[in-house]
Amino acid sequence: MNTARLNPGIPLLLNGVTKRYGDNTILNELDLHIPSGQFVAVVGRSGGGKSTLLRLLAGLEKPNAGELLAGATPLAAIQDDTRMMFQDARLLP
């Protein structure tokens, strides 16, 4: 029996994250804690900020306010290992 454990990862924390495009506020003071080792699905209506949230987590966008942390480290400091698969309508049922 293999008792090796998978790497549990690190928690992600978003504290008061706000993202605006011009006068449009997409994310408004979002607080989110994802414990290490958890899988999360982001669902919601079109225009609800799902892709913006993923772009912030991948470092493709910068928040207007708030902080994004991986453990206690700012997410921007560890972006070298971040990857993102862009959405494509052909992937959806």
Backbone torsions as a table, in degrees:
resi	resn	phi	psi	omega
1	MET	NA	133.4	178.0
2	ASN	-89.8	116.0	-179.0
3	THR	-102.5	10.4	179.0
4	ALA	-63.3	137.3	-179.9
5	ARG	-98.4	146.2	174.2
6	LEU	-71.6	152.5	175.1
7	ASN	-59.6	122.3	-176.7
8	PRO	-73.0	-7.5	179.1
9	GLY	77.5	-164.4	179.5
10	ILE	-131.4	151.7	179.3
11	PRO	-72.1	151.0	173.1
12	LEU	-109.6	134.9	179.4
13	LEU	-129.7	130.0	172.7
14	LEU	-117.1	123.1	-177.3
15	ASN	-119.9	109.4	176.3
16	GLY	61.3	35.5	-175.9
17	VAL	-75.3	126.3	176.6
18	THR	-124.7	135.7	175.9
19	LYS	-132.9	126.5	178.2
20	ARG	-124.3	147.4	168.3
21	TYR	-120.7	104.5	-175.3
22	GLY	64.0	-126.9	179.2
23	ASP	-87.6	-3.7	-177.6
24	ASN	-92.1	118.5	175.0
25	THR	-89.3	117.7	-178.0
26	ILE	-91.2	-47.5	175.2
27	LEU	-122.3	130.6	-174.9
28	ASN	-121.8	103.2	177.2
29	GLU	51.2	50.8	-179.2
30	LEU	-73.6	126.9	172.0
31	ASP	-113.2	126.3	-178.1
32	LEU	-147.9	134.1	175.8
33	HIS	-125.8	119.3	176.6
34	ILE	-112.5	108.8	-179.0
35	PRO	-62.7	154.8	178.9
36	SER	-59.9	142.7	177.8
37	GLY	81.5	1.8	-177.7
38	GLN	-92.9	147.8	172.0
39	PHE	-103.9	137.6	-176.6
40	VAL	-131.3	136.6	172.8
41	ALA	-107.6	131.7	177.6
42	VAL	-104.3	113.2	-178.3
43	VAL	-127.3	154.9	177.9
44	GLY	164.0	177.6	-176.9
45	ARG	-71.1	163.7	176.5
46	SER	-61.5	134.2	-179.7
47	GLY	83.5	8.0	-176.9
48	GLY	-82.8	-6.1	177.7
49	GLY	103.6	7.9	-178.6
50	LYS	-61.6	-51.5	-179.3
51	SER	-66.7	-36.2	177.1
52	THR	-62.1	-43.3	177.5
53	LEU	-59.3	-46.4	-179.9
54	LEU	-65.5	-37.4	177.7
55	ARG	-66.0	-36.7	175.7
56	LEU	-65.2	-45.3	-179.5
57	LEU	-64.6	-32.3	179.7
58	ALA	-83.6	-6.4	-180.0
59	GLY	81.6	13.3	179.0
60	LEU	-82.4	-18.3	177.3
61	GLU	-132.0	157.7	175.1
62	LYS	-112.1	139.2	177.7
63	PRO	-72.2	153.4	173.4
64	ASN	-77.3	-26.6	178.8
65	ALA	-155.7	160.4	176.5
66	GLY	93.5	-179.3	-178.5
67	GLU	-134.7	147.5	175.3
68	LEU	-117.9	124.7	-175.9
69	LEU	-125.6	143.6	168.8
70	ALA	-110.6	101.7	-169.1
71	GLY	68.9	-123.8	177.4
72	ALA	-102.1	2.2	-175.1
73	THR	-98.2	133.1	174.6
74	PRO	-55.7	134.1	-175.8
75	LEU	-58.5	-34.0	-179.8
76	ALA	-62.8	-23.3	-178.0
77	ALA	-79.6	-12.3	-177.0
78	ILE	-127.9	28.5	-175.5
79	GLN	-72.0	-10.4	-176.7
80	ASP	-59.6	-28.9	-177.6
81	ASP	-97.7	7.2	-175.8
82	THR	-87.2	135.9	176.4
83	ARG	-130.2	154.2	178.7
84	MET	-142.3	135.0	173.4
85	MET	-102.0	119.6	-177.2
86	PHE	-73.7	149.2	-178.0
87	GLN	-73.0	148.2	179.5
88	ASP	-145.2	129.5	-175.8
89	ALA	-55.6	-25.2	180.0
90	ARG	-70.1	-15.3	-179.9
91	LEU	-85.9	-12.4	-176.0
92	LEU	-95.8	148.0	179.0
93	PRO	-68.4	NA	NA
